[in-house]
């Protein structure tokens, strides 16, 4: 009788924990969306060149690289739920700091802090989501990433409305940050009731990643390199290259985030219907076509349509990669951790890479790097996913 009761408890789906974790993904995406639309105004207020902005964004990347190993140490000690809540609080504290930077040096310092908080949170919440997916016993990773994309859309839209209403850069980051703080607190109260100990137990042990998982990590790096570059440079491209107003330039990222969120809502269904390898290959092809449209026909309409196509193409590739890594021959925590870390590294490397390239060759030429990245995903992604799943 006791064994039957225990078996029943073990098969209960962690619905409350899933909702709470979706809230964290939503909050993080909201913050990144709000930050993305403020990048052009911060660039102008400090009179930064493309190269200088690229250097500042590199400080963001460096902070994350330093902090990501710490996120891996927090989860086993406190549980991934508690670690995610703590790192969410750090993200709330760091998000508005760039608005107060008086010069380039200060901006680099606060972006280092923001990058550290954001990078650690990203790794922690993806590991937490992987554990929930394992307990759920069905593909649900796209739902978490759909929440992140929806948050990015809402954050960008909120930032654009605040700009149209005459709100300055400080208010443009503080107002979204208050909403994020509420989400993080609510998620923490819900998620920390009983999931932390199960996550800590599930994350014990270590296995070296297989070659298949390493290929998936490379694909995650390329996909999120494109995603990070679009997040930070789409508004700058529309403003500086196509001469749009700051509030109008935010529409490019909003189109990207909206299409990505919409497609991720049906991502789990698409994977079950068409297969993960087809989702990856076709998504890469759509992203290539979208970037080609953005760069070959430089008008506001074609740019927004192109960015929307990129969002459609990339929407479910990263969730598929994370799920495949978690189902590989290595332990789920190890596979997902490596894919998430590599992907996040790409997300951080993309913006400064484009900035440095723009300073040397011009922004439109620098963005051609993104076409090459998505083409590699299109050609190699499907096979890599199939290989990892069969490993």
Buried (B, 14 or more C-beta within 10 A) or exposed (E): EEEEEEEEEEEEEBEEBBBBBBBBBBBBBBBBBBBBBBBBBBBEBBEBEBBBBBBBBBBBBBBBBBBBEBBBEBBBEBBBBBBBBBBBBBBBEBBBBBBEBEEBEBBBBBBBBBBBBBBBBBBBBBBBBBBBBBBBEEBBBBBBBBBBBBBBBBBBBBBBBBBEEEBBBEBBBBBBBEBBBEBBBBBBEBBBEEBBEBBBEBBEEEEEBBEBBBBBBBBBBBBBBBBBBBBBBBBBBBBBBBEBEBBBBBBBBBBBBBBBBBBBBBBBEBBEEEBBBBBBBBBBBBBBBBBBBBBEEBEBEBBBBBBBBBBBBBBBBBBBBBBBBBBBEBBBBBBBBBBBBBBBBBBBBBBBBBBBBBBEEEBBEBBBBBBEBBBBBBEBBBEBBBBBBEB
